[in-house]
């Protein structure tokens, strides 16, 4: 990075640290912060969508839908995340490749599953073998977002379902008495009032999501925890910047990074809580407006 | 006539495939001097040099992929990359799941690393090894207590912190660590001979790639290129410098 970094083994003190912290490998770590933020940012809206969908299934009066909702939330919440993240992306990847294989290589005569091997024609590979590395990374990233959304969506479904049930029934009956349609009741009365019950659960989920990103490495995506381990580990003279095991410093850095994220999120959730509590007949609502019911 | 058309069609198809084919080389990137990520973020090491040379000789376009050791075989069989070139010893158990090329590094003794002052009886105490390695299998069968770790790095940390009495790993990985520890870490005298040589893992169905790689390994063995690479990356193991 700097001009004096040409021969790292002659450096000492501050200049060694300056050169060390700006190696391309360290820059990969700084970039991975963005990867983590992007993953959280993309997963959160999909999680909410799946959460609403799951809650809708669970609350449906049509029994098969109800059963599907129950199956989704129970199985996903019951399976250990580590197993889930090993299985779902590989299964999804194979499903996509299998579909592409059926379309693009219909004249293929060999079996797709040969013993342990999963073999599709070259044209059906997703992404293609000759594709650039960033395409592979993006595809893996998309698989990761999908897997994360499915897992956290199941938790969100339960939270939203519970919050919808917590809204006082007389609020809905009043709305009905005013002659509102089912749709109007849901969007004007039921959903606006359920947020105050859902937010504590959702903020928990958000924190778990933030901390869950190291699972990305199972999918070949390097997040900051991976880089902290890799960079901080013992380096012999084979490396340009040999050093003993200094992972503790990297982990201290991670600690501050995650605490900062938590702190910022908490401020955000506090504000949201204030907003959704306004005018509600709850303790928070009264305290927030200072009024009486 | 029909056969002729079929033959021509296959020739055209395979020519097209050969042109579009990029071989993805899967490695761990955490096991110097076999394979590791240098300060430029590039995968380097003995296997990088060798792999690039093999691809050149086999006329293949190769890209390098880093993958966790734990899931390195599942990701090969599901087709995320085409080879495993990660210091993997050829064993009967692995051979049931994947295929191996011929060896490109002969079997060499493993070594135990421990903190200075430890005597050789430590090998029957608590021994750390990386998960799913020939060494972890060896410790599990011995009278010692096995503790496993996901990465080689963590096995060393376990010995330093006193969590384990010794680490069992390849001599070539442990020797520089002991030499550069300033007397803090030593190699114990037992040098068990575990597992076969190191080979490249390839899907069982991918016989074409296996044949190409085998031919390329033959060629680097024949003209001394492989010996030179072994001497460059394993300078202390003089016994293997003229292995082929």
Interface residues (C-beta under 8 A of the other chain):
Chain A: X8 X23 X24 X25 X27 X28 X86 X90 X93 X94 X97 X110 X114 X115 X116 X117 X118 X119 X120 X122 X125 X128 X129 X130 X133 X136 X217 X218 X220 X222 X229 X230 X233 X234 X236 X237 X238 X239 X240 X241 X242 X245 X247
Chain B: X17 X20 X21 X22 X23 X24 X30 X32 X33 X36 X37 X38 X39 X40 X41 X61 X63 X65 X66 X67 X68 X71 X74 X75 X77 X78 X79 X80 X82 X97 X98 X151 X153 X156 X157 X160 X176 X177 X180 X203 X204 X205 X206
